[in-house]
Amino acid sequence: MAAKKKSGAASIKKSGPLVHLFDGHVYIFRAYYSLPPMTAADGAPCNAAYGFANTLIRYVVEEEPSHVGVCFDAAMTSFRNEVEPEYKAQRGAPPDDLEPQFDLCHEISVALGFATYEVDDYEADDLLGSISDEVIRRRGRARLLTTDKDLCQLVREDGRVVVYDLAKDRTFDADGVREKFGVSPSQIPDYLGLVGDTIDNLPGVPGIGAKSAAAILQVFETIEEVPDEVSEWAGVTVRGAKRMAERIAEHRERALKTKDLATVLREVPGVKPGLSDLAYRGADRERTEELFERLGWNRIFDRIPKWQN
């Protein structure tokens, strides 16, 4: 990518095309809580959709991506709720004026020409994992646009998959993940298994915090390898090691279940796009004109930089 870009892509090793992949619901929720209530020309609530569309258009203008996609959660639940009914249970239903905007955002993504993915019973995380793995298999590179720490497990040591926080303009490569969490990308599920994940309503091991978990995983690579006996904890530089060993032994089953739930799937059935499927060819003029006219979005329509031939 050109040197003028600010978003850290220069740190990614050059190989095939860079595929930009949005974690759709992150930017829908961000827009919803950032903008005041709005209604479209047809009377529908649209603040989240407007902000989401603006984010996609601005990104295309600034980054000029050759390949780009958006992944959505198909619903507020997934196959993980069959394993753990309390998974994300604390989130509850989305606000009434946000609920109808999810379908609208999906429609916007398609109209703007983004490769758009949504699969029943799977989360956007799993789609991002599957697509990024397929991109790598096809000798491309991937930038995952998200604020979800779970997705840091997809970051590759060779720099071909990174996580990018759009709002903070910060790229997390493997060293960036280690700097932030104290563990390698591949250890993120184990890290979450120990500390838990309050956002997803997943408990960890009581008394194990972020620094303790990182110190433990620097010596024992996985939860499965952590010994019950503190006498075997040589090299773990944490206070209260004896009590931590006891707690992990006591709550190991729970920690492993959280680890499993926090692990992103890499093979969602039917999700194996080629690079040509992810190529950005511009917005669909007819579809976008109809949609934006219905919404009354004339100004934002005029900012669309590229149209399909």
C-alpha positions as CSV (number, residue, x, y, z in Angstrom):
1,M,0.0,0.0,0.0
2,A,1.2,3.5,-0.7
3,A,3.4,5.1,1.9
4,K,0.9,8.0,2.4
5,K,-1.5,5.6,4.2
6,K,-1.6,6.0,7.9
7,S,-3.0,2.6,8.9
8,G,0.2,0.6,9.4
9,A,-0.1,-1.7,6.4
10,A,3.6,-1.2,5.6
11,S,4.4,-3.6,8.5
12,I,2.6,-6.4,6.6
13,K,4.9,-8.5,4.5
14,K,4.4,-8.0,0.8
15,S,3.0,-11.0,-1.0
16,G,-0.5,-11.3,-2.6
17,P,-3.3,-8.7,-2.5
18,L,-4.4,-7.3,0.8
19,V,-8.0,-8.2,1.7
20,H,-9.8,-5.8,4.0
21,L,-12.4,-7.6,6.1
22,F,-14.9,-5.7,8.3
23,D,-16.4,-7.1,11.5
24,G,-19.8,-5.6,10.6
25,H,-21.6,-5.5,13.9
26,V,-18.7,-3.7,15.6
27,Y,-19.2,-0.8,13.3
28,I,-23.0,-0.9,13.4
29,F,-23.0,-0.7,17.2
30,R,-20.3,2.0,17.1
31,A,-22.4,4.1,14.7
32,Y,-25.6,3.5,16.7
33,Y,-24.1,4.8,20.0
34,S,-22.1,7.6,18.3
35,L,-24.9,9.3,16.3
36,P,-28.2,10.8,17.6
37,P,-31.5,9.2,16.5
38,M,-32.2,9.7,12.8
39,T,-35.0,8.7,10.5
40,A,-34.8,8.1,6.8
41,A,-37.1,9.6,4.2
42,D,-39.3,6.5,4.5
43,G,-39.6,7.0,8.3
44,A,-37.4,4.1,9.3
45,P,-34.7,4.6,12.0
46,C,-31.3,4.9,10.4
47,N,-28.6,6.5,12.6
48,A,-26.6,3.2,12.8
49,A,-27.1,2.4,9.1
50,Y,-26.1,6.0,8.1
51,G,-22.9,5.8,10.3
52,F,-22.2,2.3,9.0
53,A,-22.5,3.4,5.3
54,N,-20.4,6.5,6.0
55,T,-17.7,4.3,7.5
56,L,-17.6,2.0,4.5
57,I,-17.6,4.8,2.0
58,R,-14.9,6.8,3.8
59,Y,-12.7,3.7,4.1
60,V,-12.9,3.1,0.4
61,V,-12.1,6.7,-0.4
62,E,-9.1,6.8,2.0
63,E,-7.7,3.3,1.5
64,E,-8.6,2.4,-2.1
65,P,-8.8,-1.3,-1.4
66,S,-8.5,-3.8,-4.2
67,H,-10.3,-6.5,-2.1
68,V,-12.8,-5.9,0.7
69,G,-15.6,-7.7,2.5
70,V,-18.0,-7.4,5.4
71,C,-19.0,-10.2,7.8
72,F,-22.2,-10.1,9.9
73,D,-23.7,-12.1,12.7
74,A,-26.8,-13.8,11.4
75,A,-28.5,-13.5,14.8
76,M,-27.8,-12.7,18.4
77,T,-27.3,-16.4,19.1
78,S,-25.1,-19.0,17.5
79,F,-24.1,-22.7,17.9
80,R,-22.2,-21.6,21.0
81,N,-25.4,-21.0,22.8
82,E,-26.2,-24.7,22.4
83,V,-22.9,-25.5,24.2
84,E,-23.3,-22.7,26.8
85,P,-26.8,-21.2,27.1
86,E,-25.5,-18.3,29.1
87,Y,-23.1,-17.3,26.3
88,K,-23.6,-13.5,25.7
89,A,-26.9,-13.8,27.6
90,Q,-26.2,-10.6,29.5
91,R,-26.5,-8.5,26.3
92,G,-30.2,-9.0,25.9
93,A,-32.1,-7.9,22.8
94,P,-30.9,-4.9,20.8
95,P,-32.8,-1.6,21.2
96,D,-36.0,-1.5,19.2
97,D,-34.8,1.2,16.9
98,L,-31.6,-0.7,16.1
99,E,-33.1,-4.1,15.4
100,P,-34.4,-3.2,11.9
101,Q,-31.2,-1.6,11.0
102,F,-29.2,-4.8,10.9
103,D,-30.9,-5.9,7.6
104,L,-30.5,-2.4,6.3
105,C,-26.8,-2.5,6.9
106,H,-26.5,-5.8,5.1
107,E,-28.4,-4.2,2.2
108,I,-26.0,-1.3,2.2
109,S,-22.9,-3.5,2.2
110,V,-24.2,-5.4,-0.9
111,A,-25.2,-2.2,-2.7
112,L,-21.8,-0.6,-2.1
113,G,-20.2,-3.6,-3.7
114,F,-18.6,-5.2,-0.7
115,A,-18.4,-9.0,-0.6
116,T,-20.9,-9.7,2.1
117,Y,-21.2,-12.8,4.3
118,E,-23.7,-14.0,6.9
119,V,-24.4,-17.7,7.8
120,D,-27.0,-19.0,10.2
121,D,-25.7,-20.3,13.5
122,Y,-22.3,-18.8,13.1
123,E,-20.8,-15.5,14.3
124,A,-19.0,-13.0,12.2
125,D,-15.8,-14.0,14.0
126,D,-16.1,-17.5,12.5
127,L,-16.6,-16.1,9.0
128,L,-13.6,-13.8,9.4
129,G,-11.5,-16.8,10.5
130,S,-12.7,-18.9,7.6
131,I,-12.2,-16.2,5.0
132,S,-8.8,-15.1,6.3
133,D,-7.5,-18.7,6.3
134,E,-8.8,-19.1,2.7
135,V,-7.1,-15.8,1.7
136,I,-3.8,-17.1,3.1
137,R,-4.3,-20.4,1.3
138,R,-4.6,-18.4,-1.9
139,R,-1.4,-16.4,-1.1
140,G,-3.1,-13.2,-0.2
141,R,-3.0,-11.1,3.0
142,A,-5.8,-10.0,5.4
143,R,-6.5,-7.0,7.6
144,L,-9.4,-7.6,10.0
145,L,-11.1,-4.4,11.0
146,T,-12.5,-4.9,14.5
147,T,-12.2,-4.0,18.1
148,D,-12.9,-7.6,19.3
149,K,-9.9,-9.0,21.2
150,D,-11.0,-12.6,20.4
151,L,-10.0,-12.0,16.7
152,C,-6.4,-11.4,17.8
153,Q,-6.0,-15.2,17.7
154,L,-6.2,-15.0,13.9
155,V,-3.1,-12.7,13.7
156,R,-0.2,-14.6,12.0
157,E,3.5,-14.5,13.0
158,D,4.5,-13.9,9.4
159,G,2.4,-10.7,9.2
160,R,0.0,-11.9,6.6
161,V,-3.0,-11.5,8.9
162,V,-3.3,-8.4,11.2
163,V,-6.1,-6.8,13.3
164,Y,-6.7,-3.1,12.7
165,D,-8.6,-0.9,15.1
166,L,-10.1,1.7,12.7
167,A,-11.0,4.3,15.4
168,K,-7.6,4.3,17.0
169,D,-5.7,3.8,13.7
170,R,-3.7,1.0,15.3
171,T,-2.5,-2.2,13.7
172,F,-1.9,-5.4,15.8
173,D,0.6,-7.7,14.3
174,A,1.9,-10.6,16.4
175,D,4.3,-8.4,18.4
176,G,1.5,-5.9,18.9
177,V,-0.7,-8.7,20.3
178,R,2.1,-9.8,22.7
179,E,2.6,-6.2,23.8
180,K,-1.1,-5.7,24.6
181,F,-1.9,-9.1,26.1
182,G,1.4,-10.6,27.1
183,V,0.8,-13.8,25.0
184,S,1.2,-14.8,21.4
185,P,-1.8,-14.7,19.1
186,S,-2.3,-18.5,19.2
187,Q,-2.6,-18.3,23.0
188,I,-5.5,-15.9,23.0
189,P,-8.1,-18.6,23.6
190,D,-6.0,-20.0,26.5
191,Y,-5.7,-16.4,27.9
192,L,-9.4,-15.9,27.7
193,G,-9.9,-19.4,29.3
194,L,-8.0,-18.2,32.3
195,V,-9.2,-14.6,32.7
196,G,-12.7,-15.0,31.2
197,D,-14.5,-12.7,28.9
198,T,-17.1,-10.5,30.5
199,I,-18.3,-9.2,27.1
200,D,-19.2,-12.7,26.1
201,N,-20.4,-13.7,29.6
202,L,-17.7,-16.4,29.9
203,P,-16.2,-17.0,33.3
204,G,-12.5,-17.6,33.8
205,V,-10.6,-18.9,36.8
206,P,-11.4,-17.0,40.0
207,G,-8.3,-15.0,41.1
208,I,-6.5,-15.1,37.8
209,G,-6.1,-11.7,36.2
210,A,-4.5,-10.6,33.0
211,K,-1.0,-10.3,34.2
212,S,-1.1,-13.6,36.1
213,A,-2.5,-15.4,33.0
214,A,0.2,-13.9,30.8
215,A,2.9,-15.0,33.2
216,I,1.5,-18.5,33.4
217,L,1.2,-18.8,29.6
218,Q,4.7,-17.6,29.1
219,V,5.9,-20.8,30.8
220,F,3.1,-23.2,30.0
221,E,1.9,-22.7,26.4
222,T,-1.7,-24.0,27.0
223,I,-4.1,-24.5,29.8
224,E,-3.8,-28.2,29.3
225,E,-0.1,-28.0,30.0
226,V,-0.5,-26.1,33.3
227,P,0.4,-28.6,36.1
228,D,-1.7,-29.0,39.2
229,E,1.3,-29.1,41.5
230,V,2.9,-25.8,42.3
231,S,6.2,-27.6,42.7
232,E,6.2,-27.9,38.9
233,W,5.7,-24.2,38.4
234,A,9.3,-23.3,38.1
235,G,9.8,-20.1,36.2
236,V,6.3,-18.7,36.8
237,T,7.0,-15.3,38.2
238,V,3.7,-14.5,40.0
239,R,2.8,-13.9,43.6
240,G,0.6,-16.5,45.2
241,A,1.6,-19.2,42.7
242,K,0.4,-22.0,45.1
243,R,-3.1,-20.6,45.3
244,M,-3.3,-20.0,41.6
245,A,-2.2,-23.6,40.9
246,E,-5.0,-24.8,43.2
247,R,-7.6,-22.6,41.5
248,I,-6.6,-23.7,38.0
249,A,-6.8,-27.3,39.1
250,E,-10.2,-26.7,40.7
251,H,-11.6,-24.8,37.7
252,R,-9.7,-26.4,34.8
253,E,-12.9,-27.9,33.2
254,R,-14.6,-24.5,33.2
255,A,-11.4,-22.8,31.8
256,L,-11.2,-25.3,29.0
257,K,-14.9,-24.8,28.2
258,T,-14.3,-21.0,28.0
259,K,-11.2,-21.6,25.8
260,D,-13.3,-23.8,23.5
261,L,-16.1,-21.2,23.2
262,A,-13.5,-18.4,22.6
263,T,-11.8,-20.3,19.8
264,V,-12.7,-18.9,16.4
265,L,-13.7,-21.5,13.8
266,R,-11.7,-21.6,10.6
267,E,-14.0,-23.7,8.4
268,V,-17.6,-22.5,8.3
269,P,-19.4,-24.7,5.7
270,G,-19.7,-23.1,2.3
271,V,-17.4,-20.1,3.1
272,K,-14.4,-20.5,0.8
273,P,-14.2,-17.4,-1.4
274,G,-11.6,-16.9,-4.0
275,L,-9.7,-13.7,-4.3
276,S,-11.9,-12.7,-7.3
277,D,-15.0,-13.1,-5.0
278,L,-13.5,-10.5,-2.7
279,A,-12.3,-8.1,-5.4
280,Y,-13.8,-4.6,-5.0
281,R,-15.3,-3.4,-8.3
282,G,-17.2,-0.5,-7.0
283,A,-20.8,0.2,-5.9
284,D,-23.8,-1.1,-7.8
285,R,-25.3,2.1,-9.2
286,E,-28.8,0.9,-9.8
287,R,-29.1,-0.8,-6.4
288,T,-27.5,2.1,-4.5
289,E,-29.5,4.8,-6.2
290,E,-32.8,2.9,-5.4
291,L,-31.7,2.3,-1.8
292,F,-30.3,5.8,-1.0
293,E,-33.2,7.5,-2.7
294,R,-35.6,5.6,-0.5
295,L,-33.5,6.7,2.5
296,G,-33.1,10.3,1.4
297,W,-29.3,10.1,1.5
298,N,-28.3,12.4,-1.3
299,R,-25.1,13.9,0.2
300,I,-23.6,10.6,1.2
301,F,-24.5,9.1,-2.2
302,D,-22.4,11.8,-3.9
303,R,-19.3,10.7,-2.0
304,I,-19.2,7.2,-3.4
305,P,-15.9,7.1,-5.3
306,K,-16.2,4.1,-7.6
307,W,-19.0,2.4,-9.6
308,Q,-19.2,-1.0,-11.2
309,N,-18.8,-1.1,-15.0
